[in-house]
Amino acid sequence: MVIGSFPLGKIFVHGLKRVSKPIGNLLMWAGKHNPHVRRYIIIPPAQLYNKFEVRWKMQMLRLKQPKRVPPLPSAIATQLGTDMLSEVIVFIIGGGLIVHEFSRQQLKTRKKLQEEMEQRRVLFEQLDGISADLEQQDKDISYIRAVLNGNKT
C-alpha cells in the first residue's frame, strides 16, 4: 500500500496519528480515575518496558546487570503506559488497514485474472469457430473447382 501517491491515504494516516492522542488522553483519564485500569492495564506494560530499557542500557554500557530494576513512580508509569498503549492501538489499526488493503488487492487481481481467462476462452472459441469455417470453405472451394473442372472437359 503506497500511501505517498494517494492523498486520501495521507489524510487517513494523518487522522490515525491525530486519533492516538485522544485515545491516550482517555487511557490517562481512566488510569487516574480507576485504580484497576491503572494497576492491571496501564502500569504493567510501562514497568516491563522500563525493565527492558534499563537492562538494555546497562548491557550497552557493558555494566553489570542489576538483580532488581527499581520500578517507575506511578505518575511516570501511567504516562508511559498510556503513550505505549495508544501507539499500540494505532499500530493495530494500521496493521489491520494494511491487511485489508492487501486482501482487497488480491481479490482485485484474482478477479482481473478470471476476466482475462474468460476473454481468452472466448477468443479461443471464436478462433476454433473461424478455423472450422475456414476448413468448410476450403472444402467448398475444392468442390466448386472440381465441379468447374468437370464441366470444362
C-alpha positions in Angstrom: 0.0 0.0 0.0 1.7 3.1 -1.2 0.5 6.0 0.9 2.7 8.7 -0.8 0.8 8.8 -4.1 -2.7 8.8 -2.7 -3.9 12.0 -1.0 -6.8 10.1 0.7 -4.3 7.7 2.2 -2.2 10.6 3.6 -5.2 12.2 5.1 -6.2 8.8 6.7 -2.8 8.2 8.1 -2.7 11.8 9.5 -6.1 11.1 11.0 -4.8 8.0 12.7 -1.9 9.9 14.2 -4.3 12.5 15.5 -6.6 9.9 17.0 -3.8 8.4 19.1 -3.6 11.4 21.3 -7.3 11.4 22.4 -7.0 7.6 22.9 -4.0 8.3 25.1 -5.9 11.0 27.0 -8.8 8.6 27.5 -6.5 6.0 28.9 -4.8 8.6 31.1 -8.2 9.7 32.5 -9.2 6.0 33.1 -5.8 5.4 34.7 -6.3 8.4 37.1 -9.9 7.7 38.0 -9.9 3.9 38.0 -7.2 2.2 40.0 -8.0 -1.3 38.5 -7.4 0.1 35.0 -4.2 1.7 36.1 -2.9 -1.3 38.1 -3.8 -4.1 35.6 -3.8 -2.4 32.1 -1.6 0.7 32.1 1.2 0.3 34.5 2.4 -3.3 33.8 3.5 -2.6 30.2 5.3 0.6 31.3 7.1 -1.2 34.1 8.1 -4.1 31.7 9.3 -1.5 29.2 11.4 0.2 31.9 13.0 -3.1 32.9 13.9 -3.9 29.3 15.2 -0.4 28.8 17.4 -0.3 31.9 18.8 -3.8 31.2 19.5 -2.9 27.6 21.2 0.4 28.6 23.3 -1.4 31.2 24.3 -4.1 28.6 25.2 -1.4 26.0 27.4 0.3 28.6 28.9 -3.1 29.5 27.9 -2.7 33.1 26.8 -5.4 35.5 23.1 -6.3 35.2 21.1 -5.3 38.2 19.3 -8.0 40.1 16.2 -5.8 40.6 15.3 -2.8 38.5 13.6 -0.1 40.5 10.0 0.4 39.4 8.9 3.7 37.9 6.9 6.1 40.0 3.1 5.7 39.5 2.7 9.0 37.6 5.5 8.4 35.2 4.5 4.7 34.7 0.9 5.9 34.0 2.1 8.4 31.4 4.4 6.0 29.7 1.8 3.2 29.8 -0.9 5.4 28.2 1.5 6.6 25.5 2.6 3.0 24.7 -1.0 1.6 24.7 -2.2 4.5 22.4 0.6 3.8 20.0 -0.2 0.0 20.1 -3.8 0.8 19.2 -2.7 3.0 16.3 -0.3 0.3 15.2 -3.0 -2.4 15.3 -5.4 -0.2 13.3 -2.6 0.5 10.8 -1.7 -3.2 10.5 -5.4 -4.0 10.0 -5.6 -1.5 7.3 -2.6 -3.0 5.6 -4.0 -6.5 5.8 -7.4 -5.2 4.5 -5.7 -3.4 1.6 -3.6 -6.4 0.7 -6.7 -8.7 0.7 -8.6 -6.2 -1.4 -5.7 -6.0 -3.9 -5.5 -9.8 -4.0 -9.3 -10.0 -4.7 -9.0 -7.4 -7.4 -6.1 -9.2 -9.0 -7.9 -12.6 -8.8 -11.0 -11.0 -10.4 -8.9 -9.4 -13.2 -7.2 -12.8 -13.9 -10.5 -14.6 -14.1 -11.8 -11.9 -16.5 -8.7 -12.3 -18.7 -9.0 -16.1 -18.6 -12.7 -15.8 -19.7 -11.7 -13.4 -22.5 -9.0 -15.9 -23.6 -11.5 -18.7 -23.6 -14.0 -16.7 -25.7 -11.2 -15.8 -28.1 -10.1 -19.4 -28.4 -13.7 -20.5 -29.1 -14.0 -17.8 -31.8 -10.7 -19.0 -33.3 -11.9 -22.6 -33.3 -15.1 -21.4 -35.0 -13.2 -19.4 -37.6 -10.9 -22.5 -38.2 -13.9 -24.7 -38.7 -15.4 -22.1 -41.1 -12.1 -21.9 -43.0 -12.0 -25.7 -43.3 -15.5 -25.8 -44.6 -14.8 -23.0 -47.1 -11.7 -24.9 -48.3 -13.9 -28.0 -48.8 -16.5 -25.9 -50.7 -13.8 -24.2 -52.8 -12.3 -27.6 -53.7 -15.8 -29.0 -54.6 -16.6 -25.9 -56.7 -13.2 -26.3 -58.5 -13.9 -29.9 -59.1 -17.3 -29.2 -60.5 -16.0 -26.4 -62.7 -13.1 -28.6 -63.9 -15.6 -31.4 -64.7 -17.8 -29.1 -66.7 -14.9 -27.7 -68.8 -13.9 -31.0 -70.2 
